[in-house]
Amino acid sequence: MKVKYFEDTDTAHVELLDKPAVETREISENIYIDIDAQGNLVSMTIEHAKEKAGLWEFSYQEISRKIA
């Protein structure tokens, strides 16, 4: 996964898969997702990321699955 932030446009781009997108869907006024030919989510674009999505702070945490 790659996350790119473009300060000049306050846009964040989250790339989940390294595949070409065949369709872009508008999820809300400032969020778009890209879909591959099989319908898988490839990437997501968030416009006005700091203003609308609170991207002024970014963290990543991996949670291990507990086996009982």
CORCORMO-V281741 format. One record per backbone hydrogen bond with DSSP energy under -0.5 kcal/mol. CO is the residue of the C=O (numbers start at 1). NH is the residue of the N-H. Records with the same first field share a line. If there is no record, write none. Layout:
CO = NH  NH
This chain:
2 = 15
4 = 13
5 = 7
6 = 9  10  11
9 = 48
10 = 48  49
11 = 6
12 = 46
13 = 4  15
14 = 16  44
15 = 2
17 = 19
23 = 35
25 = 27  33
28 = 31
30 = 47
31 = 27  28
32 = 45
33 = 25
34 = 42  43
35 = 22  23
36 = 39
40 = 36
42 = 16  17
43 = 34
44 = 14
45 = 32  47
46 = 12  49
48 = 52  53
49 = 53  55
50 = 54
54 = 57
61 = 63
62 = 64
64 = 66
66 = 68
